[in-house]
Amino acid sequence: MRRIALLVIATMIVLAGVCAAADQPDDLQIWQSFREALRSGRMADPERYRTLYPELRQPLMGFLEQLRKTVKWEDAGPKPEIFHVGNQVHYLVPLTFQSGDSTSTSTFCFTLLLDGGQWYFQHMETIFIRLDKIGEPPVSAFPDLPEERKAWMRDEFQTNKDVQLFAYLTQEKGKEFALNWFKDGPGYAIQAQTWVPFVPLPRAFILYLCWDLSNQRREPVVLEKLSDEEATVRFAPRAFALYDQMAQLKQEINIDDYRRLFETVWLNRAQSAGWDLHISYEKGESVFRFAKQDSNPPRTPRDPATGDDRLSEMPAIWTFRAQAGSADLQSRSAPRRPPVGQPLT
């Protein structure tokens, strides 16, 4: 009898577990629930969010609303790839967008947080590296991403650092001091003069600028005009696309200061190579129109503030980016930047 009683108890425990499991939605049901909430507009409820940082909730709500308005919801679409990491569930799924008569498809990674039998939206990304597909160590090859995507990742990281530093310097020393901190014109002009030594500095600067944008920064660029007196360069800067899409940037810097920082850097670079620069914005592109400053361009890059062309007295930090055979150099008179958090003296 005792053995029978134990068997009955064990059976009841198993059945209770099965029933409890049956009450829990599976991963695909959770995805369908989230998808329907997104499609129907119910993701406008802030209680459905548990973002990685509280300040990300509002921007992510805005991004999801954009998806709701532009995704084609007519069909269920493909089943997502599903990954569990602790109480997170990551859904990798392509979505098709409708814009007028044209359509496009992008793959997203949606992260939901499971808690108490409920799901909450946590994050979404269009950048993900399939390092889940590498084999067992030792491994020397890793999945790559397109060059444009990697350029975006580098700029996203650097832009975030620059904006944080700009905010810190503005708070400690004022906005003009912060803007001046980012001026790197003499160093940029030196790069143009030494790496494109075949033509005078003003022309070398324009050519190097186009090469830099196209081949290092991976930003589409067109050199529309180039003479000894004027030049026109049209390109699509990633900076403003980053501002639109990086959730936290709008909370850290307003668009006017962000644009002014962008323009300050390029105006200083142009002046250091003997050009006046007018910047305009046309249909998502920046148009740089250069006019020669005078008939005798500087033989060496000069400080626009003083006109001094003595390299040893330049106040700017010269950074020669990592290239074969080059190194990071600083002029002796250049002020060293303190780590963020340390007081400025």
N, C-alpha and C positions, 0 to 999 in steps of 0.2 A: 504493500500500500504506500509506503513511504517513497519508493522509487516512482510509482505512478504519480504521486502528488508532485514530486520534483519535476517530472516530465511535463505535467500540466502547467506548472509555474513557468518553466522555461519556454514552453510554447506561447504562453500569454505574453511574455516579455518580447519574444520575437515578433509576434503579431502587433504589439503596441508600437514597436519600432518601425515596422512596415507601414502602419497607418500614419505615424508621425511623418515619415519620409514622404508618403503620398500627399500630405498636406503642404509640403514645401515645394514651391515651383522649381522646375529644373532650369538650367541655364538658358535654354532656348525660349522658354516661357517668360523668363525675366527680360530677355532681349525684346521679345514681342511686346511686352508690357511697356518697356521704355520707349520703343519705337512708336507705339500708339499714343503714349503720353506726349511725345515730341510732335507727332503729326497733328494731334488735336489741339495743341496749345496749352496743355496742362502743365508743361514745364515752366510756365510763367510763375508757378508757385515757389517762392523761395525755400519753403520747407522741404522741397524735394532735393536740395543741394547740400552736400558736405564736401566742399572743395578743399584742395590741398592747403590753401591759405584763405582766410575770410575775405581778403580784398579781391580775390579772383572770382567771387561768386557773381557779382554784377556784370563784369565783362563776359563771363561764360554764359550767363543768361542771354546776353545780347547776341552772342554767336549762335546759340541754339535757336533763337528766334529767326535769325537769318537762314539757318538750315531749314527750318519749318516752312519758310516762304519760298524757297528755291528748289528743294529736293522734289523729284518726281515720286509721288507716293502711290501711284496707281497700282503697282505690283509689289509683291512682298520682297522682291530682290533676293540675292543669294544668301545662303546661311552664313553667318559670321564664323570666323575662326575664334575659338574661345580659350582663354588662358586664365587659370586661377593663381593668384598670388596672395596668400593669407585670406583676408576677408574682401579682397578686391577681385572683381571679374573684369577682364579686358576683352572687348569685342572688336575684332579687326574685320571691317566690312566696307566694300565699295558702295558709294552713293552716287546716283546720277542726278545732275542738275540741269534745269531748264532755264535758258536765257533767250527769250524771243523764239526764233526758229531753230536755234542751235542747242546742242546738249554736250555735256562733258561729264567725266567720271573721275572721282578722287576717292582714295581709300583713307578711312579714318580709323583711329583707335579710340573707342569710347571706354571709359573706366567707370564702373559702378561699384559702390560700396555696399556690402550686405551687412545688415545689423538687425537682429531680432526678427528675422523673417521678412524684412522689408529691404528694398533697394533704394539707394540714394545716388544721384549723379555726383561724380567727383571730378572728372577731367575729360578732355578730348584733345587729340593731337593728329596732325597729318604727317609728322616726322616720327618714324620708328625704325630702328635698326634690327634686322632679323638675326640677331646673335643667338637666337634659340636654335638656329640651324647649323651651328658649328659642331664639329665632332669632338671626341674626347682628346684632351691634351696628350702629347704636344701638338699645338696648332700654330701655323705661321701665316695662314691666309684667313681673312675675315670678310664677311659680306660688305660690299661697298654701297655707296649712294651716288646719285648723279652729282656732277660738279655744281650745278646750280643749287641743289639742296644743301650741299655742304657749305657753299658760300653763304646761304641764308643762315645756317646754324652758327657759323663763325660771327657773322654780323649781329645776330640776335644776342649772343653772349657779350660781344664787345660793346654794343649799343647800350645794353643794360648797365654795364660797368661805367660807361661814360656818363650816362644820365644820372646815376647815383653820385658820381664824383662831382658833376656839375651842380647838383642839388646841395651837396655838402659844402662846396666852395662858395656857392651863392649865399648860403646861410652864414658861413664864417667870415667871408670877406666881401661879399657883394657881387652883383651880377656881372659887372664889367671885369672884375678880377677873374671870375669864373670863365668868361668868354675868352679873355686873353690867355688863360692857361692852356687852351686847346689850339692855339695858333702854332702851327708847325711849318710855316711857309719857307723859311730858309733851309730847313732840312729837306723838304720836298723838292725845292729848286736845285739843291746840291745833287740829289739823286738824278734829276733830269739832266743836269749838266755833265755829270761823270758817266752816267750809263748811256747817254745819247750824245757822245762828244763830237759828232760829225757835223753839227750845225750850231749856229749861235743859240745862246740860252733861251730867249723868248720862244723861238721855233721848237727847240728841244723840249721845252716845258709842255707845249701843246701836244706834241707827238707822244711824249712820255705819259701825259695825262690820259690820252686815248688808249694807249697800250695798257696802262694800269687798270683803267676801268674795264676794259674788255677781257684781259687775260688773267689778271689777279683778282679783281672784284667780281668778274662774271656779270657785268651790267651792260646791256646792249647800248652801244655808242655809235654815233655817226659823226665823222669830221666833215662838216658841211663846207667850211671855208678855211683857207690858211694862206696868209701872205705875211710880209714883213710888217704890215700896218694893222691887220685885224685877223681875227679867227672866230669861227663859230663851231661849237660842239654841242650836240644834242644827245642826251642819254636818259635812261630810265633809272633813277637812283633807287636803290633798295631801301634807303632810309625811311621813306614815307610809307612804303608798303609795310615795313616793320612797325611803324607807329600805328597803322590801322589795325594790325593783327596781333601785336603783342599785348596781352590783356592788361599788364600792369603799367605800361608806359604812360597811358593817359592819366593815371593817378599820380605819377611822379613828376611829369613835366607837361605844361600846356603846349599846344601846337605852335603858338607864336614864338616861345622860347626855343622850342625844338628846331623850328625853321631858321631862327636867327643863329643858333649854334652851327647848323649845317652851312649857312651862308658865310659866317665868320671864318670858318676854316678855309673855304675855297677863295674868298676874297683875299685873305692873307697869303695864300699860296700864289695866286696870280700876281699880286703886288710884288712879291719877293722875286719874281722872274721878269719884272718890267712891264706888266700888263695892268690896265684897268679892266674891271670885269662888271658886266651887268647880267644879273640872273633873272630869268623869267620862267614861268611855269605854264606849259601848254599841253593839255590832254594827257596828264599823268607823266609828262616828261619835263626835265629841266633843260633849259636852253642857256648855255653860257656864251655870251658875246664879248669877245676880248677886243680891246683897243690899245694900241701901243702907247705907253706912257710918255716917251720922249724919243728923240732921234738917236740917242746914245744909250742903248740898253746896258745894264750893269754887266761888267765882265765877270763878276762873281755875285752870287745871291746876296741881296742886301736886306737889312732890317727896314721894313716899310715905315716904322715909327721914326727912325733917326736918319735913314738913308746911308748908314754906315755899311761899307762893303768889306770891312776887315773881318775875315773869318774868325780870327782869334777872339773878337769882341762880340760876336753874335750872342744874343741872350737866349736863343732858342735851344731846345734839346734836339740834337740831331739823332734820329733813329734810323739806322740802315737795316731794313727788314732782313730777315733770315734769307740769305741768298748764298750760293756757292762762293766761298772765299771772302765773304763780307762779315762784319761784326757790328755789334751795337756800340756806338760811340756817343760820348757826351762832351760838349764844349766845357772847358774848365769854369767858365763864368756862369754856366747854366744852373739855375736853382734846382735842387733835388726835390722831388715830390714826396711829401710825407705820406705814410700809409693812412688810408681813410680811418678817421677816429682819433688821430693825433692832432693836437692844436697846431695851427699855423703861426709862425713867428715872423 
